[in-house]
Amino acid sequence: MSASAWAADGPHFPPTVEEFFPPAIAGPFVTKFTILVWFAVGILIVFFLLAYRKPRMVPTRMQWIAESIYGFNRENVANQMIGHDGVRFAAYFTTLFSFILLTNLFSIIPGIQISPNSHIAFPIVLAIISYVMFIYLGVKRYGFGAYFKKALIPPAPWYVLPLLIPIEFFSTFLVRPVTLSLRLFANMFAGHMILLVFTLGGFALLGSSAWFLKPVSILSFAMAIALTFLEFLVIVLQAYIFVILTSSYVGGALAEEH
């Protein structure tokens, strides 16, 4: 289909919100997003298995990449946010970071061009895992009553506790999972929409019947390319932010002080 015919085709241009709800492929629970998640899991499993299949003192390129990802999460996330006790969580943080990074990268890969994280369901699942994890670790270390007392009752004068306790409960047990999921979802959704606007805008201008609008399509395509590089920075940053916040919550749950 030519650009002009595509741009003039009313039912398909501009795209609607239904683009974020692709049709089921094999039943109601298997969509493009589901397949992308499985694809990402498969890629990560194969990559790390191959990278550490025959470890060498002088690492291969694949081994070096895998060790760099793990080392970054161990030293700059686990150790810095939790301390020496954080080493045991380094593997989880590495997995979480790698998964979010890869699924975010799908949004700028030609032929895929959408991230599962631009659908709110997947960031919610990731946030729930982190939410359950830090509560479980806190309860396991201190006991149910002692952990919630530590989490909800700050070291403050008794007369301000009726104000502080609801704030602590709201911020710790309600706001954290919501903001953790919404931050990832909103950034990936917005990035996808911005790239879509400039890319489809370029095709629409190129197929316009007004000749003077056709050269403007070059500017639209150029903006789409430039914003793709910016989106790459957002992709990496969002994966890092999600993991660093998760480690911060785990560290807070395990810390002795409030």
Backbone bond lengths (Angstrom), bond angles and torsions (degrees), N, CA, C in turn:
res aa  C-N    CA-C-N  psi(-1)  N-CA   C-N-CA  omega(-1)  CA-C   N-CA-C  phi
1 M - - - 1.463 - - 1.526 109.35 -
2 S 1.319 117.89 133.91 1.458 121.28 179.93 1.517 110.50 -72.96
3 A 1.345 115.01 161.99 1.468 118.84 -178.76 1.515 111.05 -63.24
4 S 1.356 116.72 -38.42 1.460 119.22 -178.34 1.515 111.22 -68.08
5 A 1.353 115.65 -40.08 1.458 118.31 179.79 1.526 110.45 -68.70
6 W 1.339 115.25 -38.34 1.468 118.97 179.64 1.522 111.17 -65.94
7 A 1.346 116.28 -42.67 1.455 119.75 -179.18 1.513 111.18 -67.87
8 A 1.318 117.08 -29.24 1.458 120.08 -178.26 1.514 112.26 -85.68
9 D 1.322 117.96 -9.25 1.449 121.18 -177.64 1.522 109.26 -77.21
10 G 1.301 116.76 99.77 1.446 123.36 -172.46 1.508 116.04 -54.03
11 P 1.358 120.01 -49.00 1.446 119.99 -174.90 1.525 114.93 -64.09
12 H 1.361 117.57 -20.22 1.455 119.49 -175.77 1.526 113.04 -112.56
13 F 1.302 118.46 -0.49 1.460 119.88 -178.82 1.532 108.92 -142.71
14 P 1.324 118.36 126.72 1.467 126.59 -0.40 1.521 111.77 -76.82
15 P 1.357 117.73 165.46 1.466 120.16 179.53 1.524 110.63 -68.10
16 T 1.299 116.35 154.94 1.459 122.06 -179.46 1.520 109.87 -108.68
17 V 1.326 115.40 177.75 1.461 120.68 178.85 1.516 111.01 -65.17
18 E 1.321 118.05 -18.53 1.457 121.08 178.53 1.522 112.33 -63.57
19 E 1.351 117.36 -17.25 1.458 120.03 176.71 1.529 111.22 -60.94
20 F 1.342 116.65 -23.68 1.455 120.43 179.52 1.523 112.28 -88.01
21 F 1.322 116.95 1.89 1.455 121.71 176.85 1.525 108.20 -127.46
22 P 1.338 116.81 71.71 1.461 120.55 -175.80 1.518 110.97 -62.63
23 P 1.322 117.86 152.46 1.468 120.67 -178.66 1.518 111.77 -63.43
24 A 1.324 114.78 153.02 1.463 120.27 178.90 1.521 109.90 -65.16
25 I 1.322 115.26 143.51 1.460 121.26 -179.97 1.519 111.20 -98.92
26 A 1.323 116.23 -43.94 1.464 121.04 178.85 1.520 108.91 -142.83
27 G 1.318 115.50 69.41 1.452 119.54 -176.19 1.513 110.75 100.27
28 P 1.327 117.89 167.26 1.470 121.48 -173.61 1.515 114.25 -67.41
29 F 1.333 117.71 -19.00 1.461 119.85 -175.80 1.526 113.10 -103.41
30 V 1.297 118.22 2.89 1.457 121.43 178.58 1.524 108.57 -116.57
31 T 1.329 115.28 100.96 1.455 122.28 179.43 1.520 109.30 -121.04
32 K 1.307 116.02 -175.43 1.464 120.14 177.30 1.516 110.85 -59.68
33 F 1.328 117.51 -39.09 1.459 120.87 179.65 1.525 110.96 -63.45
34 T 1.324 116.93 -43.26 1.459 120.81 179.72 1.515 111.10 -61.58
35 I 1.319 116.42 -44.53 1.465 120.70 179.62 1.531 110.97 -64.07
36 L 1.349 116.78 -38.19 1.462 119.95 177.62 1.525 111.49 -63.90
37 V 1.325 117.25 -38.12 1.465 120.58 177.65 1.525 110.06 -64.94
38 W 1.324 117.19 -46.24 1.471 120.24 177.28 1.529 110.64 -61.03
39 F 1.310 115.86 -41.07 1.464 121.27 179.37 1.525 110.38 -60.75
40 A 1.326 116.59 -44.65 1.465 120.89 179.48 1.524 111.21 -63.51
41 V 1.328 116.93 -43.40 1.468 120.56 178.29 1.529 110.37 -60.65
42 G 1.337 116.39 -44.51 1.458 120.41 179.31 1.520 112.47 -61.86
43 I 1.335 116.35 -43.46 1.465 120.37 179.08 1.529 110.98 -61.00
44 L 1.319 117.33 -44.49 1.467 120.79 -177.90 1.525 111.50 -66.69
45 I 1.331 116.85 -41.28 1.468 119.77 179.02 1.522 110.38 -62.17
46 V 1.328 116.47 -48.88 1.466 120.65 -178.90 1.524 110.71 -63.98
47 F 1.338 116.84 -41.42 1.467 120.28 -178.05 1.523 111.68 -61.92
48 F 1.330 117.66 -50.02 1.465 119.57 -176.54 1.528 111.59 -72.18
49 L 1.337 117.85 -31.93 1.458 119.38 175.87 1.524 111.06 -65.51
50 L 1.325 116.52 -43.57 1.455 119.86 179.15 1.525 111.48 -68.76
51 A 1.335 116.00 -37.24 1.462 119.70 -177.83 1.525 111.97 -65.08
52 Y 1.342 117.32 -35.70 1.460 121.12 -176.35 1.525 112.40 -108.98
53 R 1.328 116.59 14.39 1.461 119.09 -179.59 1.524 110.97 -64.09
54 K 1.320 116.66 -46.81 1.461 121.94 178.24 1.530 108.64 -132.38
55 P 1.330 117.38 76.95 1.469 119.88 -177.94 1.512 112.18 -62.71
56 R 1.327 115.70 143.16 1.455 122.02 -178.24 1.522 110.21 -124.85
57 M 1.319 114.89 156.47 1.460 119.33 175.40 1.519 110.46 -64.48
58 V 1.323 116.15 -40.65 1.464 121.22 171.49 1.528 106.07 -99.45
59 P 1.333 118.22 101.49 1.467 120.63 -169.53 1.524 112.68 -67.69
60 T 1.317 114.24 147.71 1.457 120.10 169.77 1.525 108.62 -70.72
61 R 1.330 116.50 172.99 1.467 119.77 -179.42 1.525 110.82 -61.66
62 M 1.340 116.92 -43.20 1.461 119.84 -179.93 1.521 111.26 -65.64
63 Q 1.331 116.72 -42.66 1.462 119.87 178.28 1.521 110.67 -63.85
64 W 1.320 116.68 -39.52 1.470 120.07 179.13 1.526 111.25 -63.02
65 I 1.328 117.62 -41.27 1.465 120.97 178.55 1.528 110.29 -63.48
66 A 1.332 115.98 -46.73 1.461 119.95 -179.66 1.528 111.30 -62.68
67 E 1.319 117.41 -43.56 1.464 121.06 179.39 1.525 111.42 -66.84
68 S 1.326 116.93 -34.06 1.465 120.45 178.68 1.530 110.69 -67.14
69 I 1.323 116.31 -41.88 1.470 119.88 178.56 1.525 109.91 -64.00
70 Y 1.335 116.02 -46.06 1.469 119.26 179.51 1.526 111.20 -65.33
71 G 1.330 116.64 -44.21 1.458 120.23 -179.76 1.511 112.62 -62.04
72 F 1.325 116.39 -39.25 1.463 120.14 178.05 1.527 111.01 -61.37
73 N 1.327 116.85 -46.35 1.464 120.22 -178.81 1.524 112.17 -71.18
74 R 1.320 116.92 -31.58 1.468 119.61 178.48 1.521 111.36 -71.42
75 E 1.335 116.79 -47.87 1.460 120.09 -173.68 1.526 112.55 -84.01
76 N 1.339 117.05 -45.45 1.467 120.83 -172.51 1.523 114.43 -91.34
77 V 1.324 116.66 -11.80 1.460 119.54 178.45 1.529 109.91 -116.24
78 A 1.328 116.83 -66.12 1.464 120.57 -173.65 1.527 112.66 -63.24
79 N 1.328 116.88 -53.12 1.467 119.67 -176.53 1.521 112.38 -68.40
80 Q 1.315 117.28 -40.85 1.461 120.09 -176.87 1.526 112.18 -71.33
81 M 1.321 117.70 -38.17 1.462 120.39 -174.75 1.526 112.73 -89.77
82 I 1.331 118.30 -27.56 1.464 120.81 -175.25 1.520 111.67 -114.98
83 G 1.326 116.93 -33.41 1.459 120.56 -176.30 1.516 110.62 105.76
84 H 1.330 116.30 -160.43 1.463 120.75 -177.14 1.521 111.36 -61.65
85 D 1.323 116.73 -30.90 1.462 120.58 179.53 1.525 111.60 -69.20
86 G 1.326 117.22 -12.82 1.451 120.42 -176.19 1.513 114.93 -77.28
87 V 1.340 116.83 -13.31 1.466 119.64 -178.16 1.521 110.91 -59.49
88 R 1.333 117.64 -35.08 1.464 119.79 -177.80 1.521 112.66 -69.63
89 F 1.341 117.17 -12.92 1.465 120.51 177.14 1.529 112.33 -100.77
90 A 1.328 116.72 -0.53 1.467 119.86 -175.25 1.521 112.16 -61.26
91 A 1.324 117.31 -38.83 1.470 119.82 -179.68 1.523 110.73 -64.41
92 Y 1.324 116.81 -40.89 1.469 119.58 178.75 1.517 110.91 -66.01
93 F 1.322 117.35 -44.99 1.459 120.16 179.64 1.528 111.13 -62.84
94 T 1.327 116.71 -37.02 1.467 120.46 177.21 1.520 110.59 -63.63
95 T 1.328 116.63 -44.31 1.460 121.20 178.78 1.524 110.90 -63.08
96 L 1.330 116.02 -45.25 1.465 120.44 -178.87 1.519 111.03 -63.80
97 F 1.323 116.73 -45.98 1.460 121.16 179.42 1.529 111.23 -61.72
98 S 1.333 116.38 -45.95 1.465 120.55 -178.07 1.517 111.14 -64.34
99 F 1.326 116.92 -41.07 1.461 120.37 -178.83 1.527 111.53 -66.07
100 I 1.326 116.74 -46.69 1.465 119.69 -179.73 1.524 110.58 -65.81
101 L 1.326 116.73 -41.50 1.462 120.43 179.46 1.530 110.83 -60.77
102 L 1.325 117.09 -46.94 1.465 120.33 -177.75 1.522 111.59 -66.74
103 T 1.321 117.65 -45.79 1.470 119.56 -179.87 1.530 110.84 -66.76
104 N 1.320 117.89 -31.10 1.465 119.77 174.29 1.528 111.14 -68.15
105 L 1.334 116.11 -38.53 1.468 120.41 -178.96 1.527 112.08 -62.84
106 F 1.314 117.67 -24.55 1.461 120.21 178.29 1.522 111.68 -56.89
107 S 1.333 116.62 -25.47 1.468 120.08 -175.22 1.521 112.81 -69.92
108 I 1.337 118.07 -18.15 1.472 119.82 -179.74 1.529 111.96 -118.89
109 I 1.318 117.23 9.10 1.463 120.66 176.74 1.529 108.87 -88.40
110 P 1.330 118.37 121.47 1.464 120.50 -179.75 1.533 111.39 -56.99
111 G 1.321 114.71 137.01 1.453 120.76 -178.71 1.506 113.13 95.60
112 I 1.339 117.05 -24.86 1.472 121.59 175.34 1.521 108.70 -106.41
113 Q 1.333 115.02 -67.01 1.463 123.76 169.34 1.519 114.87 54.91
114 I 1.321 116.27 30.39 1.455 120.25 170.40 1.521 107.63 -158.62
115 S 1.311 116.39 142.36 1.455 121.58 -179.38 1.528 109.88 -102.65
116 P 1.324 117.95 139.76 1.468 118.75 173.02 1.522 112.52 -56.69
117 N 1.328 116.59 -25.41 1.463 119.85 -179.38 1.523 113.09 -75.08
118 S 1.331 117.81 -6.90 1.460 119.91 172.98 1.522 111.23 -83.31
119 H 1.328 116.55 -0.58 1.465 123.04 170.41 1.523 106.38 -107.50
120 I 1.318 117.88 126.55 1.459 122.64 -169.37 1.523 113.21 -59.60
121 A 1.337 118.29 -24.02 1.465 120.22 -174.94 1.522 112.29 -61.70
122 F 1.326 117.74 -41.05 1.461 119.68 -174.70 1.529 112.30 -73.98
123 P 1.335 120.60 -43.57 1.468 118.62 173.25 1.526 113.16 -60.65
124 I 1.336 117.60 -32.49 1.463 119.99 177.80 1.525 110.34 -63.89
125 V 1.328 117.44 -43.66 1.464 121.02 179.37 1.529 110.34 -62.00
126 L 1.334 117.36 -44.47 1.465 120.66 179.25 1.530 111.01 -63.07
127 A 1.344 115.90 -40.03 1.467 119.73 179.72 1.525 111.17 -67.68
128 I 1.331 117.56 -38.13 1.465 120.71 178.73 1.525 110.70 -64.11
129 I 1.340 116.99 -39.94 1.467 120.33 177.77 1.523 110.25 -60.17
130 S 1.332 117.55 -46.84 1.464 121.02 178.53 1.524 111.32 -64.93
131 Y 1.332 116.28 -38.65 1.471 122.54 -179.76 1.530 110.74 -62.58
132 V 1.321 116.19 -50.66 1.463 121.06 179.75 1.525 110.09 -64.47
133 M 1.306 116.37 -35.96 1.463 120.83 -176.94 1.527 111.67 -63.62
134 F 1.339 117.87 -49.25 1.457 117.72 -175.24 1.532 111.62 -73.00
135 I 1.341 117.82 -30.56 1.466 119.55 176.10 1.534 109.86 -69.43
136 Y 1.325 116.90 -43.65 1.471 120.85 179.31 1.523 111.08 -60.66
137 L 1.322 117.25 -44.36 1.464 120.41 -178.78 1.523 111.19 -65.47
138 G 1.336 116.62 -39.09 1.460 119.63 178.14 1.517 112.06 -65.73
139 V 1.341 116.73 -43.81 1.470 120.84 179.26 1.522 110.26 -66.74
140 K 1.324 117.34 -38.60 1.461 120.95 -179.63 1.529 111.28 -64.08
141 R 1.327 117.27 -38.50 1.469 119.96 -177.29 1.526 112.13 -78.26
142 Y 1.344 117.99 -42.44 1.456 120.62 -171.36 1.519 114.10 -108.26
143 G 1.335 117.36 -13.92 1.452 119.34 -171.61 1.523 109.79 92.64
144 F 1.329 116.19 157.21 1.464 120.59 -173.19 1.525 112.06 -60.18
145 G 1.324 116.49 -55.24 1.463 120.10 -176.31 1.515 112.60 -65.49
146 A 1.335 116.94 -44.60 1.462 120.67 -177.47 1.531 111.24 -65.81
147 Y 1.333 116.98 -37.33 1.469 118.77 -179.64 1.520 111.21 -66.00
148 F 1.329 116.88 -47.61 1.461 118.79 -178.25 1.529 111.48 -69.17
149 K 1.324 117.17 -29.89 1.462 119.56 173.63 1.519 110.13 -65.08
150 K 1.339 116.15 -43.71 1.459 121.40 178.37 1.527 111.34 -64.00
151 A 1.342 116.40 -39.48 1.463 120.77 -175.71 1.518 112.95 -76.52
152 L 1.331 116.34 -30.01 1.462 119.42 -171.47 1.522 114.39 -104.44
153 I 1.314 117.67 -24.48 1.475 119.73 -174.99 1.525 108.63 -109.73
154 P 1.318 118.23 101.27 1.466 121.50 179.67 1.528 111.00 -77.06
155 P 1.335 117.56 160.03 1.469 120.84 176.24 1.521 110.36 -73.88
156 A 1.311 116.14 86.80 1.463 122.04 -176.32 1.520 108.70 -143.69
157 P 1.330 118.23 161.49 1.469 121.16 177.44 1.533 111.26 -55.54
158 W 1.338 115.81 145.14 1.462 121.15 -173.07 1.521 112.67 -59.67
159 Y 1.351 117.12 -30.24 1.456 119.17 -173.50 1.531 113.22 -76.04
160 V 1.338 117.82 -12.31 1.469 119.43 176.07 1.531 111.52 -102.21
161 L 1.335 116.91 -4.69 1.462 119.46 -178.87 1.527 113.35 -62.77
162 P 1.342 119.86 -37.91 1.472 118.31 177.37 1.529 113.42 -58.82
163 L 1.323 116.97 -24.50 1.463 120.83 176.35 1.528 111.35 -87.19
164 L 1.337 116.40 -39.97 1.462 120.26 -174.10 1.521 113.15 -75.98
165 I 1.326 117.95 -36.45 1.473 120.31 -176.36 1.530 111.94 -60.94
166 P 1.356 119.80 -47.52 1.470 118.24 176.40 1.533 113.07 -62.44
167 I 1.339 116.26 -35.23 1.469 119.20 178.28 1.521 110.57 -65.53
168 E 1.342 116.67 -43.66 1.464 120.54 178.44 1.525 110.95 -62.89
169 F 1.324 117.08 -42.35 1.468 120.44 179.30 1.525 110.32 -63.53
170 F 1.321 116.43 -45.40 1.462 120.93 -178.36 1.531 110.98 -63.34
171 S 1.337 116.56 -45.93 1.468 119.60 -175.61 1.517 112.37 -73.72
172 T 1.332 117.78 -35.55 1.462 120.74 -175.04 1.523 112.57 -83.96
173 F 1.321 117.50 -44.00 1.465 120.28 -170.64 1.522 114.31 -106.05
174 L 1.321 118.31 -8.02 1.461 120.45 178.16 1.525 112.05 -118.76
175 V 1.325 116.52 -48.01 1.464 120.17 -175.36 1.528 111.69 -72.29
176 R 1.307 118.00 -39.78 1.470 120.40 -174.85 1.527 113.73 -56.37
177 P 1.341 119.85 -54.20 1.475 117.65 -179.08 1.518 112.75 -66.38
178 V 1.340 117.06 -32.35 1.467 120.08 -179.12 1.525 110.33 -68.27
179 T 1.322 116.84 -50.51 1.470 119.71 -178.25 1.528 111.71 -67.52
180 L 1.336 116.72 -33.85 1.459 120.13 179.54 1.525 110.99 -62.24
181 S 1.326 116.26 -42.95 1.471 120.28 -179.73 1.518 111.77 -77.32
182 L 1.331 117.41 -42.46 1.469 120.26 -176.56 1.517 112.03 -66.85
183 R 1.329 117.72 -35.20 1.466 120.14 -179.51 1.529 110.61 -62.54
184 L 1.316 116.65 -46.83 1.463 120.49 179.62 1.526 110.72 -66.61
185 F 1.327 116.45 -46.92 1.468 120.59 -179.33 1.521 111.97 -61.10
186 A 1.324 116.85 -48.13 1.467 120.56 -174.80 1.524 111.59 -63.92
187 N 1.318 117.09 -40.89 1.468 119.61 -179.54 1.519 111.70 -67.59
188 M 1.324 117.59 -41.34 1.453 119.79 -179.34 1.528 111.39 -73.34
189 F 1.317 116.66 -36.90 1.465 120.27 177.68 1.528 110.57 -65.63
190 A 1.334 115.84 -46.38 1.465 119.82 -179.19 1.521 111.22 -64.48
191 G 1.334 116.81 -42.01 1.456 119.63 178.91 1.511 112.18 -61.77
192 H 1.327 116.54 -41.43 1.466 120.43 178.50 1.526 110.82 -63.80
193 M 1.319 116.92 -42.68 1.457 120.45 -178.03 1.528 111.40 -66.65
194 I 1.334 117.20 -39.55 1.466 120.24 -179.73 1.526 110.75 -64.81
195 L 1.333 116.37 -45.66 1.468 119.43 177.68 1.522 110.81 -62.98
196 L 1.324 116.25 -37.28 1.465 120.61 179.58 1.522 111.16 -65.25
197 V 1.331 115.93 -41.33 1.468 120.26 -178.76 1.524 110.93 -61.05
198 F 1.334 116.70 -48.32 1.463 119.23 -176.68 1.530 112.08 -73.39
199 T 1.327 117.80 -35.27 1.462 119.65 179.48 1.519 111.20 -69.25
200 L 1.327 116.88 -51.89 1.463 119.73 179.60 1.523 111.28 -69.11
201 G 1.351 115.91 -30.66 1.460 118.73 175.51 1.514 111.67 -62.71
202 G 1.340 116.03 -37.55 1.462 119.77 176.86 1.511 111.99 -63.07
203 F 1.346 117.18 -43.65 1.465 120.19 177.99 1.523 111.51 -65.66
204 A 1.339 116.06 -38.59 1.461 119.64 179.65 1.526 111.00 -64.76
205 L 1.330 116.77 -42.88 1.465 120.46 178.71 1.524 110.95 -67.34
206 L 1.331 115.78 -39.32 1.457 119.78 179.32 1.529 111.70 -64.61
207 G 1.320 116.78 -33.95 1.457 120.56 -179.99 1.513 113.88 -93.36
208 S 1.335 117.08 7.40 1.458 120.23 -179.00 1.533 111.18 -69.04
209 S 1.317 115.08 147.54 1.470 119.83 177.39 1.529 111.69 -74.44
210 A 1.328 116.87 -18.34 1.473 121.26 177.80 1.524 108.73 -83.58
211 W 1.323 116.93 113.76 1.462 121.32 -173.43 1.521 113.27 -61.83
212 F 1.353 116.38 -31.80 1.463 119.00 -176.07 1.529 112.06 -73.38
213 L 1.338 117.69 -11.92 1.463 119.81 177.48 1.526 112.46 -87.38
214 K 1.335 115.62 -19.00 1.464 118.63 -177.18 1.530 112.84 -60.79
215 P 1.352 120.82 -44.34 1.472 119.44 178.82 1.534 113.39 -62.47
216 V 1.358 116.57 -25.56 1.462 119.85 -179.59 1.527 110.57 -67.00
217 S 1.340 116.60 -22.74 1.461 119.38 179.50 1.527 111.27 -61.25
218 I 1.338 117.16 -30.21 1.472 120.16 178.36 1.522 110.36 -61.54
219 L 1.338 116.01 -42.38 1.461 120.51 178.04 1.529 110.97 -63.79
220 S 1.331 116.62 -39.89 1.457 120.29 179.57 1.524 111.24 -64.25
221 F 1.336 116.74 -43.89 1.466 119.95 177.94 1.527 111.23 -65.99
222 A 1.323 117.35 -38.14 1.466 120.94 178.17 1.529 110.80 -62.98
223 M 1.327 116.24 -40.97 1.460 120.07 177.46 1.527 111.04 -64.01
224 A 1.326 116.48 -38.74 1.460 120.44 178.95 1.536 110.54 -62.50
225 I 1.333 116.69 -41.00 1.468 120.55 178.84 1.528 110.91 -67.10
226 A 1.335 116.19 -44.90 1.464 120.07 179.96 1.526 111.42 -62.87
227 L 1.328 116.26 -41.60 1.459 120.36 -179.39 1.526 112.18 -70.55
228 T 1.328 116.62 -22.59 1.464 119.29 175.35 1.524 110.57 -64.50
229 F 1.339 117.21 -40.62 1.468 120.51 176.71 1.527 110.73 -65.27
230 L 1.327 116.20 -39.21 1.460 119.30 176.30 1.523 110.99 -65.58
231 E 1.315 116.28 -38.93 1.466 120.73 178.36 1.527 110.72 -63.08
232 F 1.319 117.62 -33.81 1.466 120.19 177.47 1.530 110.43 -61.47
233 L 1.331 117.01 -41.24 1.466 119.96 177.39 1.518 111.26 -63.91
234 V 1.329 116.74 -39.89 1.467 121.26 178.13 1.523 110.22 -64.57
235 I 1.330 116.73 -39.65 1.472 122.18 179.82 1.520 110.61 -57.98
236 V 1.331 116.73 -49.62 1.465 121.31 -179.19 1.526 110.22 -67.25
237 L 1.315 116.28 -43.08 1.464 120.90 -177.67 1.519 111.64 -63.13
238 Q 1.327 118.01 -41.75 1.457 120.74 -179.36 1.513 112.25 -67.08
239 A 1.324 117.74 -36.71 1.465 120.38 175.74 1.531 109.83 -63.91
240 Y 1.324 116.26 -42.44 1.467 120.47 179.75 1.529 111.12 -66.39
241 I 1.324 117.69 -43.74 1.461 121.15 -178.65 1.528 110.74 -62.73
242 F 1.319 117.05 -42.96 1.464 120.02 -179.47 1.523 110.52 -60.81
243 V 1.326 116.52 -44.26 1.458 120.31 -177.93 1.524 111.15 -71.39
244 I 1.311 118.05 -39.61 1.462 120.33 -177.96 1.524 110.73 -68.54
245 L 1.330 117.72 -34.95 1.464 120.24 176.49 1.524 110.90 -70.31
246 T 1.335 116.55 -40.73 1.463 119.39 176.92 1.526 110.41 -59.83
247 S 1.326 117.56 -44.36 1.460 120.60 179.23 1.524 111.22 -66.16
248 S 1.328 116.60 -33.27 1.456 120.00 177.31 1.529 110.93 -66.09
249 Y 1.322 116.79 -40.86 1.466 120.12 178.24 1.524 111.14 -66.91
250 V 1.329 116.76 -40.58 1.463 120.19 177.35 1.525 110.41 -63.93
251 G 1.339 116.07 -44.03 1.454 119.93 178.30 1.515 112.28 -61.61
252 G 1.330 117.27 -39.92 1.458 120.84 177.84 1.509 112.26 -65.22
253 A 1.345 116.63 -36.90 1.463 120.00 179.98 1.518 111.53 -69.46
254 L 1.332 117.48 -30.97 1.464 121.02 -177.77 1.519 113.68 -91.44
255 A 1.322 117.02 -16.10 1.470 120.62 -174.51 1.519 111.16 -66.50
256 E 1.320 115.14 150.15 1.454 120.60 179.78 1.515 111.20 -72.94
257 E 1.328 115.53 -43.49 1.461 119.42 -178.28 1.512 108.84 -83.40
258 H 1.341 116.62 166.95 1.457 121.26 179.11 1.507 109.28 -71.27
